[in-house]
């Protein structure tokens, strides 16, 4: 578990985007093209940006740390606004952006980046964060996590 909470999630998202580009450029299996593809890609990407920013704004609103690598520094349990619907809107936003970029490129090989990103972020970011938040906020976090889904 050397990678647990070590790599900033934004960097993980950038690596995923770079992987999508690499796979599209150097190992495209098949390119999928459909009408309104660019519009669908923009909708996913735009929705991802909005969802992620709403997550950041909720943290700012409560004046607590946005740095997910140090969940023990959180001084408040954020359960307002978009956090009523998703425990991880910033990661959900990143996933929507990644999905939008995969749709934009249309390379079937790039689709594999999506489950890779979800698996990695769950194992090395979300689960360790949840352990730290449960230790810090106890029953309040347990109740919150039982009532709000991890992703959506």
C-alpha positions, 0 to 999 in steps of 0.5 A: 500500500505504498501508493495509498494517499501519496499521489494527488488525485488531480495527478491521477486524473492527468495520468489517466488522460495521458493514458487515453491519449497514448492508447488512442495514438499508439494502440487504437483497437477500433475507433467508434464514431457516432452522430453528435459524438463531440457534443456528448463528449462535451456534456460529460466533460462539462458535467464533470467540471461542474460536479468537481467544482461543486465538491471543491466549493462545499469544502471552501464553504466549510473552511476545511482542507481540500487536500485529500492526501491528508484526510486527518487534517479535515476539521469538518465532515462535509455533508452539504450541497453536492455531498448529500448525493455523492461522498466523492463528487470531486472523483466523480467529476474526474471520472465524468471528465475522463469518460468525456475524453474517451468519448471524444477520442472514440478509441475502443482501447481507451475505454479500459482507462475508465475501470482502471481509474475507478479501481485505482482511486477506490483502492489507493484514495477513497478507501484510505480516506474513508478509514481516516474519516471514520477514525476522525468523525466516528458515528457521524461518518458511519451514518453519513456513509450509510446514507450517501453513496460513494460515487453516485 
